[in-house]
Amino acid sequence: FFFVESMFGRWQLVADLELESFWHAFRFKSDEQEEEFFERELQNIILGCRCWSITQLLVYAALFFPEVQFEYGAEFYLSFIPSFVIFFGAVLVSFPPLQRKTERHLMLIMSIAIVLQSICSIWQTQFFRQAYSSWVFDHDLGSVTQHMSGDSEALGQIHRVVDKYMGELFLNQEVALGVPHALLVIYMGFYRSTFWTTVLVPVLWLISTIRSPHMSAVAVFNRLVIFALSWAFVVALTIHVSLTRRSQFVAACSYQSKLKIAVEGSRKADSILNHTLKNTMADAAGEIALFLQSPSLDNTFHLQQSYASLRRGMRSCRHRQVYWQLAMNAYAPTLRPIRCMAFGRELTVGRDVQLVMENVVAWFDETLLCLILDNGLSNAFKYGDPQSPNVGLSMATSAPLGTTPGKQRVTFMVTNRAHPQRPPLTKAFVDSFRNPDNHPQPLPKDALGLCSAMSDQIGLQHAFLAAEAHGMELSLVQVGDQVTFEAQFEAQFDADVSAQLEEDPLDNTCSDDPTAFPEDLEVCILDDSPSARRLVAHGVQTWGHTQNVRVFGDDPASAQGFVDAVKATAHIVILDQHLEYGGNVSFLGTDIAHDLLASGYRGLLCVRSGNVAEEDLWLYFTAGAHGVFGKDEVMRDMMMRIKALYVRHIVKGLPVDCHHGPQPPNLLSQAGSSSASTSTASPIRKSGLGMSNSTSYIELPHTASRCQTGETAPRPAWSPAPNLR
């Protein structure tokens, strides 16, 4: 069964590993890959050959030297010489200096050595049988033979019995001495030379058995069956070992390749983030310095510009993970309903951009589109006309497509005036970015020594990768002095929600009436950052219609006693996820949230964290949070959503939806250009909750234990834990 499984049951593995057939010893189809595999396995082969040759030398020495005290005859002792020569030669070729010259052919040499030693073993068996039989008659049975010297028939019978048992004894010894040969073949693996070794050695043993005059037909048949089964087992085990090593080799190569891609993608992402943050931090510091030179509450322009620069820096940090996933081809786009007007305002805050956006709600991956357009806006200012760049961001929609309601083709455009002293963009230059494996084609240097109109080549490459992941058509053209950066894709529009939008979407980000939000509620804030505590407390007092705000987290004792301090009186709790106080003293907001709910807390529970990736969101909502907010979230927007959540879940008592809500069409699969899997966020109600101008908020399903009843599963009490970040 093992033989059948190894021979015929692993063809799928052979196909998956792209190996040759059995008759080609399951080699890799790629010669380069086969060579790399052999180089990796060479040290194992050398080690096995050394162990085999030394072990065989010791075994035959143990057989030879005890027999020196007996007078068996010269033929008996001379029969050991070929074996010693073979083993000593194997030692020489498997150790330096000959090893370096023979290692490429070491497997063939050892296979030949095994076959030659098997022939020697069969030849030695004849001398062993004769010598031991003579010794038995002359010494062990000397008195018997003298007593029966006159009875030739009895002596002949004794001779036949002794010869029969001696013959069987040394045939069995011959097979036993072949066990190390089989172990070496199995260890080396399945190759052509080892396969023919496994065929020739049993055949030689079988011929020796058949030619023996002391073996009956039944004994020959039994040995034939045993040899066949043993051969099948050895071959199957050799194939199993070889395929296992090859699969491990492929897995290791795949891991190394993915690790190399991950490291390179991380390096590029960090390079982009480092470059962006240095610029944004320098801009922010410069604006603050300008303000401090003539501080005045009547002139806050420089502070507003600094604030906008810092927000762009936070958005760049959020994009770092996307850069890395795009480089690994592992990003899975997620469609969400996005308010286009708020989306455009968020992108252009602090920038002198002419914004023309439609006041509609469309389904798309906000992170990818933000990355693409942010790159286009940055390049428009950086490489456009320094005097009057005339940067604009606009949106246009086509007529409805097909029979799907609300499905339209949407176009986002970034326009600017080109730098008059830079060479114009060419189609060949732009096309070189579409394939990240090709190096961008440089443009000829102009009079200023500037070599391209778009030097941020890594960012533009990632923009094309993001467009491909989303199924967008991305273009960058220059006509005269006008540069147009354009992204087109098919999107689903929510007509029922768009029709309800008023002029200022920031005041209508939630479907539940914020005016139903009670006044003077007790809000408790837990954060290890003093600045964050002051900021959130100010935001709650300004837009939350309450002065009843309590802050915690200035020391470990305050964080550890948070649950007992607020569980009976707090209406709203806002938690930081990572609370760190130096050393090994740290807490997780999800642990606190779980224990807070388990203690009987029935108010609104929110998490405010700097980590709001998809896996982080699931962690927060599984712990029992009603809402999650990024630390780059505008305080006004955050409070509007908190008020809507409180009205929905506390005032109206609506349970958390544990089932997937209605899904929009999967437009990415229709586009047919995204290699990554595409998902849609659910359940996000089309009424507007979760439609944000940033990706820092989304409502996801809670666990079933939280649905309807609001109960949570019991969990051990939380305590200070090592930093699990």
GIJOLIN-V297785 format. One record per residue. RES is the residue in three letters. SS is DSSP state (a for helix, b for strand, c for the rest). NEAR is the number of other C-alpha atoms within 8 Angstrom. Layout:
{{RES;SS;NEAR} {RES;SS;NEAR}}
//
This chain:
{{PHE;c;4} {PHE;a;8} {PHE;a;11} {VAL;a;9} {GLU;a;9} {SER;a;12} {MET;a;10} {PHE;a;7} {GLY;c;8} {ARG;c;9} {TRP;a;8} {GLN;a;7} {LEU;a;7} {VAL;a;12} {ALA;a;8} {ASP;a;7} {LEU;c;10} {GLU;c;8} {LEU;b;11} {GLU;c;12} {SER;c;8} {PHE;a;6} {TRP;a;7} {HIS;a;8} {ALA;c;10} {PHE;c;13} {ARG;c;9} {PHE;b;11} {LYS;c;9} {SER;c;6} {ASP;a;7} {GLU;a;6} {GLN;a;9} {GLU;a;11} {GLU;a;8} {GLU;a;8} {PHE;a;10} {PHE;a;8} {GLU;a;8} {ARG;a;7} {GLU;a;8} {LEU;a;9} {GLN;a;8} {ASN;a;8} {ILE;a;12} {ILE;a;11} {LEU;a;8} {GLY;a;11} {CYS;a;13} {ARG;a;12} {CYS;a;8} {TRP;a;11} {SER;a;12} {ILE;a;10} {THR;a;8} {GLN;a;10} {LEU;a;11} {LEU;a;8} {VAL;a;8} {TYR;a;11} {ALA;a;8} {ALA;a;8} {LEU;a;8} {PHE;a;10} {PHE;a;7} {PRO;a;7} {GLU;a;7} {VAL;a;7} {GLN;a;5} {PHE;c;5} {GLU;c;5} {TYR;c;9} {GLY;c;7} {ALA;a;6} {GLU;a;7} {PHE;a;12} {TYR;a;10} {LEU;a;7} {SER;c;11} {PHE;c;11} {ILE;a;8} {PRO;a;9} {SER;a;12} {PHE;a;10} {VAL;a;8} {ILE;a;11} {PHE;a;12} {PHE;a;10} {GLY;a;8} {ALA;a;13} {VAL;a;12} {LEU;a;10} {VAL;a;12} {SER;a;14} {PHE;c;9} {PRO;c;8} {PRO;c;6} {LEU;a;10} {GLN;a;11} {ARG;a;7} {LYS;a;7} {THR;a;10} {GLU;a;12} {ARG;a;6} {HIS;a;7} {LEU;a;12} {MET;a;12} {LEU;a;9} {ILE;a;8} {MET;a;10} {SER;a;12} {ILE;a;9} {ALA;a;10} {ILE;a;10} {VAL;a;11} {LEU;a;9} {GLN;a;11} {SER;a;11} {ILE;a;9} {CYS;a;10} {SER;a;10} {ILE;a;11} {TRP;a;9} {GLN;a;11} {THR;a;11} {GLN;a;8} {PHE;a;11} {PHE;a;10} {ARG;a;12} {GLN;a;8} {ALA;a;11} {TYR;a;10} {SER;a;11} {SER;a;8} {TRP;a;10} {VAL;a;10} {PHE;a;10} {ASP;a;8} {HIS;a;7} {ASP;a;7} {LEU;c;9} {GLY;a;10} {SER;a;6} {VAL;a;7} {THR;a;10} {GLN;a;7} {HIS;a;7} {MET;c;10} {SER;c;8} {GLY;c;5} {ASP;c;7} {SER;a;8} {GLU;a;6} {ALA;a;8} {LEU;a;11} {GLY;a;8} {GLN;a;8} {ILE;a;8} {HIS;a;8} {ARG;a;8} {VAL;a;8} {VAL;a;9} {ASP;a;11} {LYS;a;10} {TYR;a;8} {MET;a;11} {GLY;a;12} {GLU;a;10} {LEU;a;8} {PHE;a;11} {LEU;a;10} {ASN;a;8} {GLN;a;8} {GLU;a;11} {VAL;a;9} {ALA;a;7} {LEU;c;8} {GLY;c;9} {VAL;a;8} {PRO;a;9} {HIS;a;10} {ALA;a;10} {LEU;a;8} {LEU;a;11} {VAL;a;13} {ILE;a;13} {TYR;a;10} {MET;a;12} {GLY;c;11} {PHE;c;15} {TYR;c;8} {ARG;a;9} {SER;a;9} {THR;a;14} {PHE;a;10} {TRP;a;8} {THR;a;12} {THR;a;13} {VAL;a;9} {LEU;a;9} {VAL;a;10} {PRO;a;10} {VAL;a;8} {LEU;a;10} {TRP;a;10} {LEU;a;11} {ILE;a;8} {SER;a;9} {THR;a;11} {ILE;a;9} {ARG;a;6} {SER;c;8} {PRO;c;5} {HIS;c;8} {MET;c;12} {SER;c;6} {ALA;a;6} {VAL;a;6} {ALA;a;8} {VAL;a;11} {PHE;a;8} {ASN;a;8} {ARG;a;10} {LEU;a;9} {VAL;a;8} {ILE;a;8} {PHE;a;10} {ALA;a;8} {LEU;a;8} {SER;a;8} {TRP;a;11} {ALA;a;9} {PHE;a;10} {VAL;a;11} {VAL;a;13} {ALA;a;13} {LEU;a;12} {THR;a;14} {ILE;a;12} {HIS;a;9} {VAL;a;12} {SER;a;10} {LEU;a;10} {THR;a;8} {ARG;a;8} {ARG;a;10} {SER;a;9} {GLN;a;8} {PHE;a;9} {VAL;a;9} {ALA;a;8} {ALA;a;8} {CYS;a;8} {SER;a;8} {TYR;a;8} {GLN;a;8} {SER;a;8} {LYS;a;9} {LEU;a;8} {LYS;a;8} {ILE;a;10} {ALA;a;11} {VAL;a;8} {GLU;a;8} {GLY;a;13} {SER;a;10} {ARG;a;8} {LYS;a;11} {ALA;a;12} {ASP;a;9} {SER;a;8} {ILE;a;10} {LEU;a;11} {ASN;a;8} {HIS;a;8} {THR;a;10} {LEU;a;10} {LYS;a;8} {ASN;a;8} {THR;a;12} {MET;a;11} {ALA;a;8} {ASP;a;10} {ALA;a;13} {ALA;a;9} {GLY;a;9} {GLU;a;12} {ILE;a;11} {ALA;a;8} {LEU;a;9} {PHE;a;12} {LEU;a;7} {GLN;a;6} {SER;c;6} {PRO;c;7} {SER;c;7} {LEU;c;5} {ASP;c;4} {ASN;c;7} {THR;c;9} {PHE;a;6} {HIS;a;11} {LEU;a;10} {GLN;a;9} {GLN;a;11} {SER;a;14} {TYR;a;10} {ALA;a;10} {SER;a;13} {LEU;a;11} {ARG;a;9} {ARG;a;9} {GLY;a;12} {MET;a;9} {ARG;a;9} {SER;a;11} {CYS;a;9} {ARG;a;8} {HIS;a;10} {ARG;a;11} {GLN;a;9} {VAL;a;11} {TYR;a;13} {TRP;a;13} {GLN;a;11} {LEU;a;13} {ALA;a;12} {MET;c;11} {ASN;c;8} {ALA;c;8} {TYR;c;11} {ALA;c;9} {PRO;c;12} {THR;b;10} {LEU;b;12} {ARG;b;13} {PRO;b;12} {ILE;b;13} {ARG;b;14} {CYS;a;13} {MET;a;11} {ALA;a;11} {PHE;a;12} {GLY;a;11} {ARG;a;9} {GLU;a;9} {LEU;a;9} {THR;a;10} {VAL;c;7} {GLY;c;9} {ARG;c;5} {ASP;c;6} {VAL;c;9} {GLN;b;9} {LEU;b;10} {VAL;b;8} {MET;c;11} {GLU;c;8} {ASN;c;9} {VAL;c;13} {VAL;b;13} {ALA;b;13} {TRP;b;12} {PHE;b;12} {ASP;c;11} {GLU;a;11} {THR;a;9} {LEU;a;12} {LEU;a;11} {CYS;a;9} {LEU;a;11} {ILE;a;12} {LEU;a;10} {ASP;a;9} {ASN;a;11} {GLY;a;10} {LEU;a;10} {SER;a;8} {ASN;a;11} {ALA;a;13} {PHE;a;12} {LYS;a;6} {TYR;a;11} {GLY;b;12} {ASP;c;12} {PRO;c;8} {GLN;c;4} {SER;c;6} {PRO;c;12} {ASN;c;9} {VAL;c;14} {GLY;b;12} {LEU;b;14} {SER;b;11} {MET;b;11} {ALA;b;9} {THR;b;8} {SER;c;7} {ALA;c;6} {PRO;c;10} {LEU;c;8} {GLY;c;5} {THR;c;4} {THR;c;7} {PRO;c;5} {GLY;c;9} {LYS;b;12} {GLN;b;13} {ARG;b;13} {VAL;b;12} {THR;b;11} {PHE;b;11} {MET;b;12} {VAL;b;15} {THR;b;13} {ASN;b;15} {ARG;b;13} {ALA;b;14} {HIS;c;10} {PRO;c;6} {GLN;c;7} {ARG;c;10} {PRO;c;10} {PRO;c;7} {LEU;c;9} {THR;c;8} {LYS;a;7} {ALA;a;7} {PHE;a;12} {VAL;a;10} {ASP;a;8} {SER;c;12} {PHE;c;14} {ARG;c;9} {ASN;c;8} {PRO;c;8} {ASP;c;4} {ASN;c;7} {HIS;c;7} {PRO;c;8} {GLN;c;7} {PRO;c;7} {LEU;c;9} {PRO;c;7} {LYS;c;10} {ASP;c;10} {ALA;c;6} {LEU;c;6} {GLY;c;6} {LEU;c;9} {CYS;c;10} {SER;c;11} {ALA;c;11} {MET;c;7} {SER;c;6} {ASP;c;7} {GLN;a;9} {ILE;a;8} {GLY;a;9} {LEU;a;10} {GLN;a;12} {HIS;a;11} {ALA;a;11} {PHE;a;12} {LEU;a;11} {ALA;a;13} {ALA;a;15} {GLU;a;12} {ALA;a;15} {HIS;a;12} {GLY;c;13} {MET;c;13} {GLU;b;10} {LEU;b;10} {SER;b;8} {LEU;b;9} {VAL;b;10} {GLN;b;12} {VAL;b;6} {GLY;c;4} {ASP;c;9} {GLN;b;10} {VAL;b;12} {THR;b;12} {PHE;b;12} {GLU;b;12} {ALA;b;12} {GLN;b;11} {PHE;b;11} {GLU;b;11} {ALA;b;12} {GLN;b;13} {PHE;b;11} {ASP;c;12} {ALA;a;9} {ASP;a;6} {VAL;a;12} {SER;a;10} {ALA;c;6} {GLN;c;6} {LEU;c;11} {GLU;c;6} {GLU;c;4} {ASP;c;7} {PRO;a;11} {LEU;a;7} {ASP;a;6} {ASN;c;9} {THR;c;14} {CYS;c;14} {SER;c;9} {ASP;c;8} {ASP;c;9} {PRO;a;10} {THR;a;5} {ALA;a;6} {PHE;c;11} {PRO;c;6} {GLU;c;7} {ASP;c;8} {LEU;c;10} {GLU;c;12} {VAL;b;13} {CYS;b;13} {ILE;b;14} {LEU;b;14} {ASP;c;14} {ASP;c;13} {SER;c;8} {PRO;a;8} {SER;a;6} {ALA;a;9} {ARG;a;13} {ARG;a;8} {LEU;a;8} {VAL;a;10} {ALA;a;12} {HIS;a;8} {GLY;a;12} {VAL;a;13} {GLN;a;12} {THR;a;8} {TRP;a;9} {GLY;c;10} {HIS;c;9} {THR;c;12} {GLN;c;6} {ASN;c;9} {VAL;b;12} {ARG;b;9} {VAL;b;10} {PHE;b;11} {GLY;c;12} {ASP;c;10} {ASP;c;8} {PRO;a;10} {ALA;a;6} {SER;a;10} {ALA;a;12} {GLN;a;9} {GLY;c;8} {PHE;a;10} {VAL;a;11} {ASP;a;7} {ALA;a;7} {VAL;a;9} {LYS;c;11} {ALA;c;7} {THR;c;6} {ALA;c;12} {HIS;c;10} {ILE;b;12} {VAL;b;13} {ILE;b;12} {LEU;b;13} {ASP;b;13} {GLN;c;11} {HIS;b;10} {LEU;b;12} {GLU;b;9} {TYR;c;10} {GLY;c;6} {GLY;c;4} {ASN;c;8} {VAL;c;12} {SER;b;14} {PHE;b;16} {LEU;b;10} {GLY;a;12} {THR;a;10} {ASP;a;10} {ILE;a;11} {ALA;a;13} {HIS;a;12} {ASP;a;12} {LEU;a;11} {LEU;a;12} {ALA;a;12} {SER;c;8} {GLY;c;7} {TYR;c;9} {ARG;c;7} {GLY;c;9} {LEU;b;13} {LEU;b;13} {CYS;b;13} {VAL;b;14} {ARG;b;12} {SER;b;12} {GLY;c;7} {ASN;c;6} {VAL;c;13} {ALA;c;6} {GLU;a;6} {GLU;a;7} {ASP;a;9} {LEU;a;11} {TRP;a;9} {LEU;a;9} {TYR;a;12} {PHE;a;15} {THR;a;9} {ALA;c;10} {GLY;c;14} {ALA;c;13} {HIS;c;10} {GLY;b;13} {VAL;b;17} {PHE;b;13} {GLY;b;12} {LYS;c;8} {ASP;c;9} {GLU;c;10} {VAL;c;6} {MET;a;8} {ARG;a;8} {ASP;a;10} {MET;a;10} {MET;a;12} {MET;a;13} {ARG;a;11} {ILE;a;9} {LYS;a;11} {ALA;a;15} {LEU;a;13} {TYR;a;11} {VAL;a;14} {ARG;a;11} {HIS;a;12} {ILE;a;11} {VAL;a;8} {LYS;c;7} {GLY;c;7} {LEU;c;7} {PRO;c;9} {VAL;c;10} {ASP;c;9} {CYS;c;9} {HIS;c;6} {HIS;c;9} {GLY;c;8} {PRO;c;6} {GLN;c;7} {PRO;c;7} {PRO;c;5} {ASN;c;9} {LEU;a;9} {LEU;a;11} {SER;a;10} {GLN;a;6} {ALA;a;11} {GLY;c;7} {SER;c;11} {SER;c;12} {SER;c;7} {ALA;c;10} {SER;c;8} {THR;c;11} {SER;b;9} {THR;b;10} {ALA;c;9} {SER;c;11} {PRO;c;12} {ILE;c;14} {ARG;c;8} {LYS;c;8} {SER;c;7} {GLY;c;11} {LEU;c;13} {GLY;c;11} {MET;c;12} {SER;c;12} {ASN;c;10} {SER;c;9} {THR;c;8} {SER;c;12} {TYR;c;12} {ILE;c;10} {GLU;c;12} {LEU;c;11} {PRO;c;12} {HIS;c;12} {THR;c;10} {ALA;a;6} {SER;a;9} {ARG;a;12} {CYS;c;13} {GLN;c;6} {THR;c;7} {GLY;c;9} {GLU;c;9} {THR;c;10} {ALA;c;6} {PRO;c;5} {ARG;c;7} {PRO;c;4} {ALA;c;5} {TRP;c;7} {SER;c;6} {PRO;c;8} {ALA;b;9} {PRO;c;8} {ASN;c;9} {LEU;c;4} {ARG;c;3}}
//
